[in-house]
Structure formats: C-alpha cells, structure tokens
Amino acid sequence: MSPPPPQARLVISLLSGEEEPRRQAALALVERLGPLLLWSRPMAFDWTSYYQAEMGPNLTRRLAVFERLVPPEELAPVKLFCQEVEHALARAGKRRVNLDPGLVSADSLILATGKFKGHRLPLAPGVYGEITLFFSHGRFGSLPWTYPDYKGPEIANLLGAVRQRYLWQLKNQDHEGERA
C-alpha cells in the first residue's frame, strides 16, 4: 500500500463585483476552515463575461489562502460548504459571490468545480476536481483547459509564493515530527 499524499494548502477564490458579500463569505470560511495566511488584493476579472448576467459588471477576484494544511480528500466537502455559503449570500436567486476552492501542492493547483467536463474527475456527487496548473521548471504552467486568468502572471506569481510557503511549512512539520 502506498503512503497517502501529503497535505496541501487550501486556497479559495472569491469572485464578486461587491466587497460586502465577499467579506461575509470570507468570514464564514474562516469560521469553518480556520485563519487565513493571506488575503490577496482584488484582481481584475475581465477575461470573460460568463458571470456578468448573474453577478453584474466590474468583477474582481481575491484569493483567500488558509494557514492550516488539509488532506486532499477535504477538497470536496469544502466545495460543498462553499456552495452553501454562495446560496446563503444570494439575492433573488442570483449569486453575489462565486467561491472556488483549490489545493496548492508541490506539483499542482487542483480546483474543485460543480461543472463536469471530460478532463475533470468526480470527487463527490456534483463535485469535480481539475488539475488547473502544474509546477514544472520552477514555475506554474497551464493546460489547455486552464482558465485564462490563472494563466496570467499575477495569479501564477501569487500561487508560486503560496507554494514556497507551503513547502517551507511542510518541511518544518516533518522536522517537528523528527524531534518528538
């Protein structure tokens, strides 16, 4: 039997045109998932108009990066919780914030989604996982299905720093176990 995969860094994208529902979502996430390591600045989301009919114009994305490392199997329950938060903050049946959780590891960024496509693997009923970025030759690289904004340097650089912190934390956890 092979050893389980290492824990990963939980990252949640909060997409919204308004800061208040995003703040409320972040508070609910922190209450359930623990403290944040990083709360990014708003990043323009102008790669697609896909969400505008539901959420309005001038959308921005923030990344919430959590301190606690999580086992990979927690991704599906986190996505289901994110969907609950989205629905709780909705107005007139329209989401005001879109929450997409993912896991940063040494090798990749895996995002959870509720939309099936052929390259996505089922994690739980209605929840699919997708390798969105892979780490190779010192940087995150994209795949044919990677969302355009995740291909850009702003998110790739931010996730590169998150990955470095993750590797440092993983290494230090391993050394703490050796001293015990």
Beta strands, then each sheet from edge to edge (+ up, - down):
strand 1: 8-16
strand 2: 36-39
strand 3: 43-44
strand 4: 60-70
strand 5: 98-104
strand 6: 108-113
strand 7: 121-124
strand 8: 127-136
strand 9: 139-142
sheet 1: 2+ 4- 1+ 5- 6+ 8- 7+
sheet 2: 2+ 4- 1+ 5- 6+ 8- 9+
sheet 3: 2+ 4- 3+
end
